[in-house]
Amino acid sequence: MLTVAYIALGYLLITSAVLLMNRRDFKPLESVPPSYFARQAPSASICIPARNEEASVERCVRSAVSQQYPDFQVYVLDDGSTDATGTILARLKDQFPNRLTVLRGRPKPDGWLGKPWACHQLAEASREEILLFIDADTWLEPSALSKTVRTMGQDVLDFITLWPSQELGTFWEKNVIPLIYMALLTLLPVRYVRRAPRWIPPFLRKTVAPLFAAACGQFMAFKRESYEQVGGHRSVKDEIVEDVALAKNIKRSGLAMNMYHGSRVVSCRMYRTAQELWQGLRKNFLAGFSHHIPSFMFMALLHAVVFLLPVLSIPLLYDRDQLLLLFSAAVLLMLLQRMIINRWFDWPMYYALLHPLGVGWFQLLGIQVLRDHLSREAPEWKGRPL
């Protein structure tokens, strides 16, 4: 048990160091000076795949067509929606005929998943120099596109991705969604998304670079020539986590990318009910580990040891001072990490105290995902099996 306590505390010390480093490196996009694009502005397209998004698509599209940028078009693809999405898009098309193009999705070919196929059609329909893909449950601040294009030029980037400010409504959203950001920012040094670690020998850097690739499909911007160079969404046509797969392709091709905090640029409401939350993360969870069961199981066990065991053990350790001290330190570090995350992203601070409950939720989801894998049962999303 003492060894387990040291493992938990060691993990939390290392991830705390990564979090503090990322607190400095994970920055929002800078503001755009007045008249910055007065003389030259590359054309840009905002591409939005939409399937059964009646609750959010209008807010998303209105924010997209309202960008304060001189040369852009908005493309929305209705991907076989069975709700009111099509009706809403038709009405918006009438209101913004010169700025908005609404496409009807073609039947999905064999071998393609729904979202990559939708994004592929959007890329084909657009002609602009910059391709910005956003999800239909996001909304943009008026300066989002201008900040994005300026950053791509100033930092000489082929691809950037932003992690949106997440709007959290229900109890389980407030418990679970922050764990995604916490995992990202405690395990991945953001500076290595931009460049390979200097402590890796130069001849290995291109090989290991994809290990540090990360992306959020809710907001991804490409130079068109770079998007086409890596094969676009055709190259990830059967990937559930297509955003990360595209980032890996960018890295393998030796192109430049970076990721940023989406504060004051893009916001998102990923899920609106506990059932949506469960089903949405159920389809992505194992894919995030490239369907590699050993690593999936290892991380599940590690999280149980680090985040659940100390909390459950403390009441039983009143007569074992050393273990009590180690586990208490682990719990304090765990809560401190979560408080930093919640304060950083303006989420309720008191939910940090329920962090083990969110970890337990993911443990149950992991069991469900393993059952899906073993039974070869494909989860559904938006009324369509994956």
Legacy VTK file of the C-alpha trace (Angstrom):
# vtk DataFile Version 3.0
C-alpha trace
ASCII
DATASET POLYDATA
POINTS 386 float
0.000 0.000 0.000
2.892 2.359 0.688
4.190 1.855 -2.861
0.745 2.658 -4.257
0.646 5.854 -2.201
4.002 6.943 -3.608
2.794 6.197 -7.147
-0.310 8.355 -6.632
1.639 11.231 -5.115
4.391 11.010 -7.744
1.894 11.116 -10.594
0.196 14.165 -9.108
3.500 15.984 -8.576
4.537 15.408 -12.200
1.157 16.392 -13.642
1.035 19.451 -11.392
4.342 20.591 -12.887
2.918 20.119 -16.412
-0.235 22.038 -15.452
1.756 24.987 -14.097
3.885 25.018 -17.253
0.740 24.995 -19.393
-0.764 27.792 -17.322
1.906 29.964 -18.927
2.018 28.387 -22.413
-1.660 27.760 -23.194
-2.613 31.259 -24.292
-5.648 32.862 -25.934
-5.362 34.508 -29.330
-4.184 38.102 -29.342
-6.402 41.000 -30.353
-6.186 42.349 -33.905
-5.020 45.973 -34.310
-7.464 48.307 -36.102
-7.166 48.249 -39.902
-4.828 45.238 -39.728
-6.544 43.646 -42.751
-7.225 46.891 -44.610
-4.586 46.244 -47.279
-4.567 42.453 -47.536
-6.801 39.710 -46.166
-6.678 36.085 -47.360
-10.109 34.719 -48.192
-11.569 32.410 -45.550
-14.408 29.918 -45.309
-16.222 28.858 -42.143
-17.388 25.261 -42.612
-20.093 23.828 -40.349
-21.324 20.206 -40.522
-24.783 19.879 -38.965
-26.844 16.786 -38.204
-29.907 17.103 -35.955
-28.699 20.360 -34.408
-31.977 22.263 -34.101
-31.124 23.396 -30.552
-27.887 25.122 -31.475
-27.435 25.603 -35.228
-29.087 29.023 -35.472
-26.879 30.549 -32.794
-23.831 28.995 -34.447
-24.618 30.214 -37.972
-25.593 33.721 -36.869
-22.295 34.056 -35.042
-20.434 32.812 -38.128
-22.021 35.232 -40.602
-21.397 38.130 -38.180
-17.604 37.936 -38.300
-15.705 41.216 -38.441
-13.483 40.127 -41.312
-13.387 41.560 -44.839
-13.393 38.425 -47.026
-15.173 35.260 -45.923
-18.036 32.891 -46.685
-19.986 30.500 -44.463
-20.843 26.971 -45.630
-23.233 24.729 -43.701
-23.932 21.123 -44.652
-27.196 19.547 -43.536
-26.078 15.959 -43.020
-29.395 14.137 -43.338
-31.052 15.820 -40.358
-34.403 14.428 -39.247
-35.311 17.347 -36.960
-35.894 21.041 -37.741
-32.263 21.734 -38.705
-33.068 21.943 -42.424
-35.960 24.365 -41.870
-33.809 26.626 -39.712
-31.008 26.649 -42.286
-33.410 27.494 -45.117
-34.679 30.495 -43.163
-31.129 31.656 -42.413
-30.170 31.273 -46.081
-32.982 33.670 -46.998
-31.686 36.196 -44.462
-28.017 35.990 -45.510
-28.048 35.090 -49.234
-24.679 36.665 -50.031
-22.772 35.284 -47.082
-24.260 31.841 -46.399
-24.276 28.696 -48.550
-26.376 25.752 -47.365
-25.519 22.328 -48.762
-27.502 19.118 -48.635
-25.263 16.206 -47.699
-24.761 13.420 -50.210
-25.190 9.754 -49.158
-22.264 8.519 -47.126
-19.995 6.141 -49.099
-18.818 2.863 -47.614
-15.725 3.230 -45.504
-16.504 6.774 -44.382
-17.748 7.963 -41.005
-20.336 10.701 -40.934
-18.393 13.723 -39.741
-15.299 13.268 -41.943
-17.602 12.807 -44.954
-19.544 15.970 -44.095
-16.349 17.996 -43.644
-14.936 16.601 -46.899
-18.004 17.841 -48.788
-17.680 21.276 -47.181
-14.017 21.521 -48.186
-14.917 20.545 -51.760
-17.652 23.183 -51.958
-15.515 26.048 -50.659
-12.745 27.803 -52.572
-11.176 30.117 -49.982
-7.529 30.156 -48.865
-8.241 29.481 -45.178
-10.525 26.648 -44.066
-12.073 26.962 -40.608
-14.105 23.980 -39.406
-16.377 24.469 -36.394
-19.074 22.287 -34.881
-22.725 23.287 -34.969
-22.879 23.429 -31.160
-20.265 26.208 -31.011
-20.598 29.951 -31.406
-17.992 32.545 -32.337
-17.194 35.982 -31.043
-17.250 38.618 -33.837
-13.431 38.851 -33.827
-12.839 35.078 -33.986
-11.956 34.793 -37.669
-9.738 37.881 -37.764
-7.818 36.699 -34.677
-7.398 33.266 -36.222
-6.118 34.448 -39.585
-3.752 36.970 -37.961
-2.314 34.292 -35.658
-1.754 31.879 -38.548
0.182 34.547 -40.408
2.074 35.988 -37.483
3.140 32.610 -36.049
3.660 31.074 -39.525
1.286 28.161 -38.927
-0.355 25.719 -41.315
-2.942 24.590 -38.779
-4.286 25.893 -35.485
-6.876 24.521 -33.128
-8.676 26.212 -30.257
-10.194 24.609 -27.182
-13.491 26.440 -26.674
-14.787 27.934 -23.477
-17.304 25.280 -22.448
-20.743 26.337 -21.270
-21.837 23.836 -18.615
-25.484 23.546 -17.609
-26.401 20.303 -15.884
-24.901 18.662 -12.797
-23.063 15.974 -14.770
-21.704 18.441 -17.334
-20.120 20.416 -14.498
-18.669 17.220 -13.048
-17.424 15.484 -16.192
-16.472 17.988 -18.925
-13.719 19.658 -16.849
-11.963 16.280 -16.556
-11.335 16.352 -20.329
-9.529 19.675 -20.039
-7.747 18.533 -16.891
-6.410 15.419 -18.639
-5.243 17.513 -21.603
-3.490 20.165 -19.532
-1.859 17.869 -16.991
-0.548 15.276 -19.442
0.425 17.214 -22.589
2.939 20.078 -22.448
1.372 22.558 -24.854
4.737 23.908 -26.014
5.496 20.527 -27.596
2.436 20.792 -29.833
4.228 23.663 -31.571
7.699 22.100 -31.591
9.253 18.770 -30.704
11.050 18.676 -27.328
14.645 19.823 -27.615
15.758 17.017 -25.330
14.816 14.535 -28.073
17.716 13.915 -30.515
17.200 15.850 -33.781
17.091 12.711 -35.925
14.128 11.434 -33.867
12.083 14.615 -33.628
10.009 14.146 -36.768
9.287 10.538 -35.783
8.076 11.369 -32.271
6.330 14.649 -33.192
2.906 12.966 -33.773
2.973 11.793 -30.129
2.491 15.424 -29.140
-0.312 16.119 -31.623
-3.615 17.287 -30.183
-6.626 19.030 -31.667
-10.207 19.931 -30.882
-12.616 19.313 -33.745
-14.885 22.071 -32.453
-12.463 24.642 -33.937
-9.765 23.789 -36.500
-8.266 26.156 -39.080
-6.040 25.121 -41.992
-4.267 26.800 -44.841
-5.993 25.155 -47.775
-2.751 24.054 -49.420
-1.661 22.401 -46.156
-5.057 20.732 -45.720
-4.799 19.286 -49.218
-1.156 18.300 -48.720
-2.066 15.986 -45.798
-5.046 14.534 -47.686
-7.764 16.502 -45.910
-10.612 14.605 -44.301
-10.222 11.847 -46.888
-7.070 10.805 -45.028
-9.078 10.292 -41.803
-12.328 9.084 -43.333
-12.742 6.157 -40.919
-11.414 7.846 -37.775
-13.834 8.546 -34.907
-11.368 11.021 -33.389
-10.668 12.613 -36.755
-9.413 15.877 -35.263
-6.435 14.257 -33.519
-5.764 12.091 -36.583
-5.555 15.214 -38.753
-3.180 16.834 -36.257
-0.950 13.760 -36.430
-0.946 13.998 -40.234
0.115 17.634 -39.988
2.998 16.621 -37.713
4.062 13.713 -39.929
4.202 16.050 -42.915
6.545 18.415 -41.093
3.993 21.249 -41.143
3.584 23.803 -38.358
0.691 23.737 -35.887
-0.247 25.073 -32.490
-3.196 25.067 -30.119
-4.672 27.888 -28.073
-7.174 28.686 -25.367
-10.462 29.661 -27.010
-11.245 32.388 -24.473
-13.047 35.359 -26.064
-13.030 33.577 -29.427
-15.197 30.427 -29.388
-17.632 28.851 -26.941
-19.445 25.522 -26.948
-22.234 23.609 -25.247
-21.218 20.036 -26.049
-24.104 18.153 -24.444
-27.383 19.188 -22.876
-28.532 16.064 -21.037
-26.908 13.280 -19.021
-27.838 10.799 -21.771
-26.227 12.933 -24.503
-23.105 13.263 -22.372
-22.876 9.509 -21.848
-23.467 8.625 -25.501
-21.218 11.375 -26.836
-18.198 10.361 -24.775
-18.982 6.677 -25.192
-18.303 6.912 -28.937
-14.963 8.695 -28.445
-13.451 7.194 -25.308
-11.692 4.102 -26.652
-10.928 5.804 -29.974
-8.931 8.355 -27.994
-6.574 5.469 -27.125
-6.458 4.298 -30.757
-8.516 1.271 -29.642
-5.461 -0.017 -27.783
-6.963 -2.020 -24.926
-3.775 -2.410 -22.781
-3.152 1.361 -22.616
-6.866 1.977 -22.014
-6.867 -0.473 -19.097
-3.606 0.898 -17.713
-4.934 4.474 -17.601
-8.177 3.311 -15.993
-6.220 1.543 -13.255
-3.870 4.502 -12.821
-6.757 6.946 -12.425
-8.420 4.679 -9.897
-5.183 4.547 -7.884
-4.509 8.288 -8.128
-7.956 9.825 -7.795
-10.195 7.271 -6.055
-8.042 5.146 -3.754
-6.689 8.045 -1.633
-10.181 9.444 -1.013
-11.617 6.031 -0.128
-8.637 5.048 2.052
-8.236 8.109 4.282
-11.131 7.229 6.641
-9.500 3.810 7.255
-5.980 5.076 8.015
-6.428 6.768 11.399
-3.699 4.553 12.911
-1.210 4.587 9.988
0.382 8.007 10.053
2.687 7.700 7.019
0.003 6.391 4.676
-2.454 8.965 5.984
0.026 11.747 5.282
0.804 10.525 1.754
-2.809 9.993 0.776
-3.842 13.327 2.307
-1.151 15.081 0.264
-2.405 13.285 -2.851
-6.001 14.412 -2.212
-4.899 18.008 -1.639
-2.882 18.039 -4.883
-5.785 16.499 -6.795
-8.197 19.154 -5.507
-5.686 21.920 -6.163
-5.292 20.815 -9.801
-9.051 20.778 -10.285
-9.438 24.179 -8.625
-6.811 25.662 -10.945
-8.671 24.236 -13.951
-12.086 25.442 -12.753
-10.823 28.934 -11.965
-8.954 29.110 -15.286
-12.061 28.270 -17.326
-14.597 30.064 -15.093
-16.367 26.915 -13.941
-17.939 26.666 -10.448
-15.169 26.182 -7.897
-17.185 24.029 -5.518
-17.487 21.303 -8.161
-13.762 20.705 -7.711
-14.671 18.970 -4.447
-16.658 16.415 -6.475
-13.714 15.509 -8.699
-13.623 11.834 -7.553
-17.291 11.541 -8.550
-16.407 12.554 -12.116
-13.542 10.047 -12.152
-15.944 7.349 -10.988
-18.312 8.306 -13.824
-15.495 7.767 -16.336
-14.653 4.404 -14.748
-18.248 3.266 -15.342
-18.107 4.618 -18.882
-14.892 2.656 -19.426
-16.676 -0.552 -18.435
-19.444 0.234 -20.935
-16.903 0.946 -23.672
-15.121 -2.356 -23.021
-18.448 -4.168 -23.233
-19.119 -2.450 -26.569
-15.694 -3.514 -27.808
-16.010 -7.134 -26.717
-19.558 -7.505 -28.044
-18.682 -5.558 -31.233
-21.642 -3.298 -30.562
-21.273 0.034 -32.359
-22.705 2.976 -30.394
-25.044 5.373 -32.181
-24.700 9.137 -32.479
-27.281 11.545 -33.895
-29.481 8.595 -34.844
-26.785 6.895 -36.925
-24.573 3.944 -35.961
-20.841 4.612 -36.080
LINES 1 387
386 0 1 2 3 4 5 6 7 8 9 10 11 12 13 14 15 16 17 18 19 20 21 22 23 24 25 26 27 28 29 30 31 32 33 34 35 36 37 38 39 40 41 42 43 44 45 46 47 48 49 50 51 52 53 54 55 56 57 58 59 60 61 62 63 64 65 66 67 68 69 70 71 72 73 74 75 76 77 78 79 80 81 82 83 84 85 86 87 88 89 90 91 92 93 94 95 96 97 98 99 100 101 102 103 104 105 106 107 108 109 110 111 112 113 114 115 116 117 118 119 120 121 122 123 124 125 126 127 128 129 130 131 132 133 134 135 136 137 138 139 140 141 142 143 144 145 146 147 148 149 150 151 152 153 154 155 156 157 158 159 160 161 162 163 164 165 166 167 168 169 170 171 172 173 174 175 176 177 178 179 180 181 182 183 184 185 186 187 188 189 190 191 192 193 194 195 196 197 198 199 200 201 202 203 204 205 206 207 208 209 210 211 212 213 214 215 216 217 218 219 220 221 222 223 224 225 226 227 228 229 230 231 232 233 234 235 236 237 238 239 240 241 242 243 244 245 246 247 248 249 250 251 252 253 254 255 256 257 258 259 260 261 262 263 264 265 266 267 268 269 270 271 272 273 274 275 276 277 278 279 280 281 282 283 284 285 286 287 288 289 290 291 292 293 294 295 296 297 298 299 300 301 302 303 304 305 306 307 308 309 310 311 312 313 314 315 316 317 318 319 320 321 322 323 324 325 326 327 328 329 330 331 332 333 334 335 336 337 338 339 340 341 342 343 344 345 346 347 348 349 350 351 352 353 354 355 356 357 358 359 360 361 362 363 364 365 366 367 368 369 370 371 372 373 374 375 376 377 378 379 380 381 382 383 384 385
